[in-house]
Amino acid sequence: MVNCCGLLNTNKEPVPLKSVEVELEVRDHVTTVVSTLNYENKEDKPLEAVFVFPLPGDAAVCHFSAKIGQTHIVAEVKEKKKAREEYDDALSSGQQAFLLEESDQSPDIFSLSVGSLPPGESASIRLEYVTELAVQADEGLRFCLPAVLNPRYQPQGSGGSEGGNVQVTSVPASLVPYSLSFSARVSSPRPVSKVESSCPLDPLQYHTEQTQATVKLAAGHKFDRDVELLIYYKDAHQPTAVVEAGQASSQPGTLMGDPVVMLSLYPEFPPAVMSSVALCGEFVFLLDRSGSMSGARIKSATDTLLLLLKSIPLGCYFNICSFGSSYEHIFPKSVEYNQKTMDEALKNVEEMKADLGGTEILKPLKHIYSQPCIPNQPRQLFVFTDGEVGNTKDVINLVKHNSGSHRCFSFGIGEGASSALINGLAKEGGGHAQFITGTDRMQPKVMQSLRFALQPAVVDISVTWDLPKGVSVTALSPPITALFQGQRSLVYAQLTGQSSEASEGCVTVKYSLAGHPSQNQLHFSVKPAVDTGLTVHRLAARTLIRSLEMEERERKGEEDGGVKKKVVELSVQSGVSSAFTAFIAVNKDNSEVIQGPLVRRNVPTPRKMGRSKRQRGPMSGAAPVMDGWPYLGNFRPAATASDAAVFAPLLGCLPRLVPMSRAAPVMNRLMSCRMPMGCSAPVMDMWLGSSFSESRLPQQPPRDPLLQLVSLQKASGCWVLDPALAAALGKTSEEVEKPKPASVNQEVWATILALIWLHGFQMDAQEEWELLAMKAVSWLRAQKASCVTECVEAGNALLVCNVQKDALGI
């Protein structure tokens, strides 16, 4: 009989994972993460525990070990098929074995198998990885421990290689039956100014004049969000070079035996170039409308599209595509941006809902790439998604294949967004990745990426090395394809040989910006630093492994297996996991054979509350489906077909009870209520009348004042003097019209008022409206209007502001 005390999953099965302990060691912009997973078998049978969990997509997993009693076993990296066979053979012979492998479909999902854990036995699993911290818009460095793993959508007909599809067992975050502890130690040559998080933290503790700090996650983490840290240094983001000595036990001339240098480059562009924006380009916005985007996510995304559509310069081209199980586009092909096309697009955006089913992103991407590029209009692709797809590598391959014709900017929305997908899209598409989690506002991050897209493209990028005589260099990173102002570019290289003369080297990054050749140089010592471990080597190995894996996927179908063999050799040599290898550990010291049948227990990972995605597309002729639930028109779904039949007559009842504009909220409420089966329409009328009243229906929240004003701007950049503008400014029409100087036309006056209001009341959101304000200023200058100074003074008096004319840019 199964003992049903202790940790239980949703099926009332005992869960052998008791706790997860995570320790973070941050050195400048690189971090080492050590996770300890503690298992205990409280059942009366030997167990196999399988735990599928997320890791950062760019993590270099470099250590895996197990401790059972006093026995400590360190895993080895082996070719994946051999590792699986060795694991299965060990379990078949009654031995204990441990297997850690990366998913074939996505590098940010791992599967940990703990085999033959005897009754009453405990095991402690230690997992270690290293990763770089991403630079944020506000110069913070972001670390994210993915605590949430949402089910990944598998498109129809897709399938990974044999054995490659991991099955995720997940439960709502509130039901996760194990605990998490998290601590971080931060050190840097520069003082640590602050550490922030989306999760509650204990107070920050400083050490050594603020160049070191420690912080802990407050007790009681609910697994309802990823654990995100934002680390801020004083005088951050200076170009640096770290040279790390090779491993003494490795052969000189190999990656692990030679010194490796990691360069952090932060290009600075001329201010004159950065203050200008491109007046051409094709902007394609690709929006995820799958069921998991419902609620606040789709609302935030459509609000962001409003800002984007108002900020595009005249003369550009644009289109908006959206996708779920199928895909739609507003225009058959990209159209020129003007008042008519902007109005049509905005009308469609206002009606967008998260009602297109699953997350098939590959098909709309193929459609976009099939459209011919417009001459002299560089294509810029913006992808908004919660990142819950199962064919991550196929999607990234497609973007890389088309990287010569566009730049791709990606946005991961919500907890559990796949870092492998979001970062991979931007990296292979020569763009920039952003993550929007917790209470983050999407708009400022997206508008930063739009500013990047409107910057002149950096072309002809090259990296040259000047090293002492006797020292040669081998590049380990792929060529740099994109540079953005203030954003870090990392370069890894292997240094071979020694020099008895000079100890200084120099690297030069050359590029062309707006037709002007530019360069940045960094001088560094080639002498390896002391006591740095092998962190840089492992990150370099991970970078090279990912590049080779991409090359192997591009060669899919060809007979030559040389690239795969090289990946396996590099992975084994460096001890860093890959798509073709796995960590395997077998307890050969245990002479006792474990008796009895092995019971498998899947350890659940947390997912966000709500229904999980369905795993296949709808069958031909099936009812519309979203998130695995049949839908009734545009209303929230009933649970079964019989329920849908019961609720169908309500469509005729609702107009008699509530306005049709309020019908959807009523239907949503009905789906969670109990009602007698088979009741007639009159009975439903009576039931509805007693269950709902107009006062109980949810009220639409007032529109954000900034978005209200922005929505009134014309494509040209101006505003029109009308009652809607007056209301947005908090005035009556008469109050707005009366102080207008007689010689100034209404549009000039309206536009100056809007700019004063933005500068006077919305400076904390300047990142969101800066580009559309620049467009308004350009329009004002083109009007060559007189009495501008008088207008600014009158506008300040009306709005009770004190905004200077120079601050407005006019």
N, C-alpha and C positions, 0 to 999 in steps of 0.2 A: 504494500500500500504506500502511495506517495505521501511523504510528509509535507503538508500544506502550510507550514509556518515559514517565517522568514521572507525572503524576496520572492515575489510572485509576479508573473507577467499577466496580460489581460486574459489569457486562457487558464489562469489559476495554476500554471506550471511554475515550479521553483526556478529562479534565475540564479545561476552560480556567481555572477559578477556582483561583488559587494560594493566596491568603491573605485573611483578613478582619482588619482593624484597627479597634478600637472605642475611642473616646475619650469620656469622660464628664465633663461640667462641671456639678457640682451646686452650686446656689446656694440655700441654705436648704432649701426643700422642692420646688424646681423643678429639673429637669435638662435639659440639652441634650446630645444624643447624636449624635456624628459617626462614621459607619461608612465605612470605605474598603475597597472590594472590588477586588482586583488580579487581572486576567485576563491570560492569555497563550495564544496559539494556537500550539501546537507541531506541529500537523498540516500537511499539504501542501495543504489546501483551506480556503477561507473558512468561518467558522463563525457560527452563531447560538447563543449560550448562553442558556438559560432557567433561572432560579433562582427557585424558589418558597420563601418563607421567612416565619417569623413575626415580628411586631413586637408591642409592647404594644397592647392593644385601644384604649386611650385616647390613643395617640400622635398628635401633630400633625406629619405629615411636611411639611417646609417647604423643603427644598432637595434638588436632584438634579442632579449634573453629571458630566461625563466628561472625562478627559484622555487624549488619544491622541498620543504623541510630545510635541511642543511645543504642540499645539492643545488649548485648553480650551473646552468647550461647556457652557453652563448651560441646563438644561431649562426649559421653560415649562409651566404648568398649562393644559390645554385640556379641553374636553368630551370624555368618554372615547371615544365613537365616532369623533370627528374625529381624536383622537390615534392611535387604532389604524390608521385609514386613512392618516394621514401616515406612520406607521411602515412599513406594508406598501408604500406607494408608494416610500419611500426605498430599501427593500431591493430592490424590483423594478427600480429604476433604477441599482443598484450603489452606492448611497451607504451610509455608516455611520449607524446610528440606534440610539437607546436609549429604552426604554419602561419606565416604572414605574407599576403600577396596583394598586389595592386590589381584593380579591376581592369579587364581588357578594354572596356568601353570608355572609362574616364579615370585619369590619373589622380583624382581627388577622392576616390573611394577605395578603402582597403578592407580586406576580410581577414580576421584573426580567428584561427581554429585552435582550441585547447583540447587536446585529445587524451582520452583515458585518464580522467581525473577520478581516482577511487573514492568511495564513500568516506566522508569525514576528512578528506584531504583538502589542503589549501595550496594555492599556487599564486605566485606574484610574477606578473609579466611586465618587463621594462621595455619601453619603446622610445627610441630617440630619433629626432630629426632636426635638421638645420634649415633655415630659410631666411631670405632677405625681407626687410620690412618695406612696405610700399609707402611712397611719399604722397601725402594728401594735399588738397588745394590750400589749406592753411599752414602748410609746412610741417604738420605733424607726421609722425611715422606710425603706420597702422599695422598692428598684429591682430589676427583673428583666429581664435580657436573654434573651429566649426563644431558646435555642440548639437546642432540641429541637422538632421539628414532627412529631407523629404523624399518620398518615393519618386524615382526618375521615370518620366514618360518614355515608353518604348513605341516608336512609330510603327505603323503597319508594315509587315514584311521585313523589319530590321531584325538583326540578330548578330551577336558577337561571335567570335571564334569559339570553338568547342570548349566548354567549361569556363567560358569567360564572363558569363552573365551572373553577377552576384544577386542573390535574393535578399532584399532588405526587409527585416522585421522591425516595424516601427510602432510606437504608441504615442498618444498625445503627451505633450511635454509634462503635464501635471501628474502623469502616471508612471514616469520613469522610476524603476525600482532600485536605483543605486545612487550613490552620492558623488559629488565632485568637489575637490578642493583645488585651489589654483593660487600660485604665488609667483611673483616676478622679481628678479633682481636686475636693475638697469645700471649700466656703467658706460661712461663716455669721456673722452678728453675734454669735452665741453660740459658745463653744468646742465643738470636736468631741471628744466623750469617747471614742468608739471606733467602729470599722468592722468588721463581721463578714461572713462569707460562707459559703455552702455549698460553695464551691470553694477550693482552696489559694491563699492570697495571699502576696505578698512583704510584709515588715514595713511597717507604716504609718509614713509620714514626716510629721511635724508642721512647720508654718510659722506665723509671725506669732502667737505666743502661743496656739497651738492653735485659732485661728479658721479656719485653712486646713490641709488635709492632702491627701496624695496616696497612692494605693495602686495596686498592679498585680496582675493575675492571674499566678500562678506559671506558669512555662513548662510546656508539655506538657498543656494542657487536653484531655480525652478526649472532649468532646462527649456525655458520658453524663448531663448534667444542665444545666438552665438556669443562667446565671450570675446569682446573686442577691446583692445587697449590702444589708446592714442598717446604717443610719447612725444614730448616737445623738448628740444634742446635750445639753449641760448646760442646765437650765432651759428645756427644749423646750416647744413647743406653746403659745406665747402668741399671743393674737389679733393679727393684723397686717394692714396695708393697704399695697399697693404700687401707686403711680400711675405709669404709663408714658406718656411722650410719644408723640404720633402720628408717623407717617412724614412727613417734610418734603415728599416728592414726591407724597403723596396729598392728595386734595381734603378740606378741612375739612367736617365733617358726615358723613363716612363712617367706618366702623369703623376703617380703617387710618389715617385722617387725624386723628382725635380722640384725646385721651388715654383710656386704659382703666385701670380700677382692678380689682385682684384682692384680695378680702377672704378671709382665713383665719379662720374663726370656730371657737372651741372652747367650746361651752356648758358651764357648770357648774351642776348641779342641786342643790337643797337636800339636805343629808345625810339628813334625816329621810325624804325620798322615796326616796333611793337605797338605804337600808337595808331597805326593804320590798320584797316581791315580790308580783306579782299572784297571786290565788288562782283565777283563771279563765282560760280560753283553750282553743282547739282547736289541737293540735299535730299536724301532718301531716309525717312524715318520708319523703322520697322518695330511695331508695337505688339507685344505678347498680350493676347486677349483670351488666354486659356482660363479655365475655371479658377485656378489657384491665384489669379491676379484680381479676384473680386474684392469689393470693399474699398478700403483706403488706397490700395495699390493702383487700381485703375483710375481712381479719382485723381491721385497725385500725378499719374502719367498723362492724363488728358489736360490737366492744368499746365503741366510742363510743355505740352505741345502748343498750347496757346501762346506761351512766352516765346517758344522757338519760332512760331509762325509770324509773330510780330517783330522778331529781331532779324529775320533774313533780309539782306539788302535787295533793293530793286535790281532787276537784271539777272538775278539768279533763277535757277530752275528747282523744282521740288516735287515730291510725291510722298504719300503716306500709305504704307502697307501695314496690315495687321494679320495676325495668324493665331490659329489654335489647331484643331484637327484639319481645318482647311485654311485658306488665306484669301484676303480681299485687298483691293487697292482702290483709293479714291479716284485716281485717274488711270487710264490704260497705260500711259507712260508719263514721265516727268513733264511738267508744264512750266511755262514761264511764270514767275511770281509777280502778280499784280493784284489789284483790288478784287477783281472778279474771282480769280482762282483762290485767293486767300479766304474770301467769304464762303465759297463752296466747301473748302477744306474744313474751316471752323465749324460749319453746320454739321458736317459728318463727324467731327471729333466730339461735339457735344452729345451725340447719340451713341457713342461707343460704350459698350459694356463688355464685361468679361464673360462672354457667352459663346465662344467658339470651340469649347471642348478641350482637347489635349494640347500638347506643345510640339507640333511638327514644324520646326524652324528650318529644316533643310530645304523643303520645297519652295517657300517664299524666297529664300536666298538664291536658289537656282533661277527663279523667275527674274529677280532683280539683276543678276549677272547676265541673264540672256538678253537684257535690253542694251542696245548699243549706247556707248558713252556719247555725250553731246560735246562737239568740238569746243575747246577753250572753256569748258565748264567742268573743272575737276570734281569727280564724284566723291561725296562724303556720306558714309552710311552710319546712322545712329540706331543701335539695337537696344531695345528696352525689354528685359525679360527677368522672370524670377529664377531662370536658369535650371529648371527641373527637367532635364532631358537625359536620355540614356545613350544617345549616339554622339557624345561630345566630340570624339576624335574625328568622326566623319564631317561634322560641322566645321571644325577648325581647319581640316584639310581643304575644304571648299574655299574658305576665306583666303587661305594661303595661296591656293591656285590662282585666285583672282586679285592678289595683292598688288599687282602692277597697274591695275586700273582704278583703284579707289583707296581711301583710308576708312578704317572701321573704328568707331567709338562705341564702347559697350557699357551697359549699366545693369548691374545686378541688384534686383529689387527684393528686399525682405530677407528674413532669416533663412538660411539653408541654400541661398543661391550658389550655384556651382562656381567656385573660384577658378577651376580649370577651364570652364567654358568662357567666363567673362574675361579673365586675363588672356586666355588663348586667342579670343576674337581680336582683342586690341593689339596684342603682340604680333600676330601674323598679319593683321590688317594695317599695321603701321599707324595705329591710333592710340587711344588712351582709355583706360578702364576705370570705372567708378563703382563703388558699392553704396547702396542706400539701405541702412538698417535702422531698427528701433524708431526713434523719433526724428531721424535725419530728414531734412527737407530735400527733396529731389532737385528742386529748381536751381539752387546755386551751383550744384555739382554739374548739372547738365549744361548750364550756361557757361561754366568754365571750359567744358569740352567744346562748346560752340565757338568760344574765343580761340581755342587751339585750331579748330577747323578753318576759321577765317584768317588765321595767320598765314603769311606766305609759306608755301611748302619748302622745307629744307631738302635740297637735292644734292647729288654728287658727294655723298658722305664717304669719307675715307679715314682710316686710322693708320698712322705711320709711327714706327718706333726708332729711336736713336739710343742704342745700348752700347756699353763698353765692349771693347774688342775681346772676342772669345765667348761672348754671350749671345745666344740666338733666341728667337721667340717663336712660339707656335700659338696661333689664336685658337681659343677653345670656345669662344662665343660666336654665334652667327653674326653676319655683318649688321651694323646699325642701319635701320631703315627709316627711323623717325627720330627727330629731335624737337623738343618743345621747351619754351622758356621756363627755366626754374625746375624742370623735371629731370630726375636722375636717369642716367644711362650707365649700365654696368658692363664692364668689359673684363673677361677672364683670359689669362694667357699663361702658357708654360714657359719658364725660362730655363734653358739648357746651357751647360758649360759654366766656366768660371773666368774671372778676370783678375789679374794681379795689379791692374792699374786703377782706373777710375771706378768709383762705386755708385755713380749716379746715372740714371737713365732718364729719357724724356719721351713722352707720347704726345703726338699732335693729332687732333681731330680737325680735319678740313671739311668745309661744306660751302654750298652756295645758297644765299638767302636773298630773295628779291633781286636776283641778278648780280649780287655783290658777293665776291669770294670772301669767306671769313675763316678763322681758325681759333681754336683754344688749345693751350699747351699745359701740360702738367709734368713737373720735374719730380723725381722720386729716387730714393735709395734702393739699389737692387739687392742690398744686404738683407737677408730674411730677418723678420722680427723674432724676438725670443718668446717662447712659451705661448704660442698662438694655437697649438693643437693642429688639427687637420680640418677645421671648419671651412676654410677657403678652398682647400682641395676637394672637399665633398660637394660644395656648391658648384665648383667648376666642373666636376664629374657629372653632376646632375644636369648642368646646362648642356654639356656635350652629348649626354645620353638622350636628352629630349630632342636635340637637333637630329641625331641619328635615327631616333624612332620616327620622326616626321619624314625623314628621307626613306625609311623602310616602308611607311604607309603609302608614299607616293609611288613606290616601285611595286606595289601590290599586284600580284599576278605574274610577275617575272620570276624566272627560275633562280637567279643569283641570290643566295642567302648570305652573302658576305657581310652586309650591313647588320643583319640580325646577330650574326656571330660576333661582330665587333662590339655590339651593345652588350652582349652577354659577357664577353671577356672584360670589358671596361667596368661593368657592374660588379663582377666577382672581384676584380682587382681593387676597386675603390671601396667595396662594401656598401654601395649605394643601390637601392632598389630600382627596378626598371619594369617596363611592361612585359619583358621576356624572362624575368627572374623572380625568385621568391626567397624569403628567409625560412630556413628549416632548422629545427632543433629536435633532437631525439635523446631522451634520457636513457643512455646505455649503461649507466651505473646501477640502475635498479634491477636487481636479479630476480625480483618477484614478478611473475606474470600476472597481470590484472585479469581476474576471472569475471565471467558473466557477460550478458549482452550489453552493448554500449548504447546508452540513451542520448539522443541529440537534443540539445537545448539551444534555441536561438535567442541570443541576448538582444532585447529591443533597443533601438536608438530613438531619441526624441524626435518628434516632428511637430510642426505648428498645428494648433487646433484647427479642425475643419476636416472636410472629407478629402481623402487622398485621391490623386489623379488616377483615372482608369489607365490600364496598361496597354490597351489596344485601341485602334480607331474603330468607329461604329461600323457594323456590318451593313452591306447594301440593303436599303429598304428599312433599316432599323429606325426607331424613334430618335430624335435629336438627344444627344447625351452631353452632359458637362460634369466633369469631376466624378464620372461613374454613375450619375443619377439621370433618369429620363426627365426631360423638360416638357412643360406644358405651355406652349406659346412662348412668351417672353417672361414668364413668371418663374418663381423659384420652384424646384422640382418636387414632385411627390415621390415617395420611396419606391412604389411599385406601379405596374401597369394598372392593377385594380384600383389603387388609390387615385391614379390619374383619371380613371373612369368616374370615380365618385366626385372629383372636384370639377370635372368638365362642365356640368350644368351651372357652376358658379359664375362662369363667364357671362351667362345671361342675367344672373342676379345682381352682379356688382353695379351696373349702371344705375339701378334703382336705389342703391344704398350709398354709394360714394361716387365722386367724379372719376372718370376713367383715368385721369392723371394720377389718382391715388390708388388705383386698383392693384398695382404691383406690390406695394407694401402690405396690403390686406392679404393678398395671396401668400406672400412670404410668411405671414403670421399663421395663416390657416395650416400651412404644412407642419407646423409644430403643435397643432391643437388636435384634440380628440373629437370625433363627430360620429354619430351613428352611421353604419354602412347602409347604402341603398336609400337614403332619405330623399324625399321628393323636393322639387324646387321650392314650393311654398314653405316646407319645413326648413329648408336652408335659409330662405328669406328671414324666417323668424329667428333661427339660430344665429345668423349673421347679425341681425338687428340687436340681439341681446349680448353678443360677444364683442361687438365693435361699436365705437362711436367716433364721430369726426374728431373729438377732442383727444381720443386715444391714439390716433394715427400719428406716425412720426412726422415732425415738422422738418422741412428742408432747412439746413443751416444757412445763415446769411453768407453771401459770397465774400471772399476775402477782398478787402478794399483795394489792395494793389491790383489784383486780377480784374476787379471791376473797372478800374481806370484803364488798364492795359487793353482790355477787350474792346475799348472804344477807339483805339488808335487805328488809323488808316494804313494801308500798305505803304504809302508814300512816306509815312513817318509823322504826319500831322494829326491833330484832333479837330473835331467839328464842334462849334458852339451850339449845344442843344440841351434839352432838359436832362438827358442821360448823363452828360458830362457834369452838369451842375449838381446832380444828385451824388455822383461819384466824389465830387469835391466837398460835399456836405453843405451845399448852398441851394437856394432857389434860382430859377432862371433869371428873375429880375435882379437878384443880388450879383449874379455873374455878369450880366450884360451892362448894367448901369455904369461901372467904373471904366469901361473900355474906352481908350482914347479914340476920338472921332476919326482920325486919319488912318487907323489900323484896321485891316480887314479881320473878319471874325475868326478865320482859321489860325491866323498868326496869334491873335489874342488867346484863343483856346489852347494852342500848343504851348505858349509861354506859361499859362496857368498850370497846365499839366506838369511841365518841367519843374516849376516852383514847388508844387505839391510833392513830387517825387523827392526832390532835394530837401524839402522841409520836414517831411513826415516819414520817409521810407529809406533813410540812409543806411539803416541796418540791413536792408535787403538790396543794396546797390548792385551786388553781383548779378541779381536777377533782372534788373531793368537797365543796366548800363548800356547794353548794345542797342536796345530800342530807343533809348534817350539820344545816343549818338546819331541814330537815323533821324530823329526829330530835329536835332541841331543842324544836321546837313540840310534838311528841308527848309529850315528857317533862314539859313545863310543864302540858299538859292533864291529866296523871295526878295532879298535885299530890302527888307522892310525898314521904314523910318520909325522913329519914336520907340525903339526897342528899350532904351533906358527907362523911358516913361512907363512903358508896359510893365517892366520888372518892378518898378516902384509901386505902381498901382496894384499889381498882383500880390506883392508882399503885404500891402495894406489890407487887401481883401481876405487873404488866407491867414493873416496874422503870422507871417514868417519874416525871416531876415536873411534871405538868400541873395548873395551877391551875383551880379551879372556875369562876372568872370567865372564863378563857380559853375554856372550853367553852360559855359562854353560858347556863349553867343556874344 
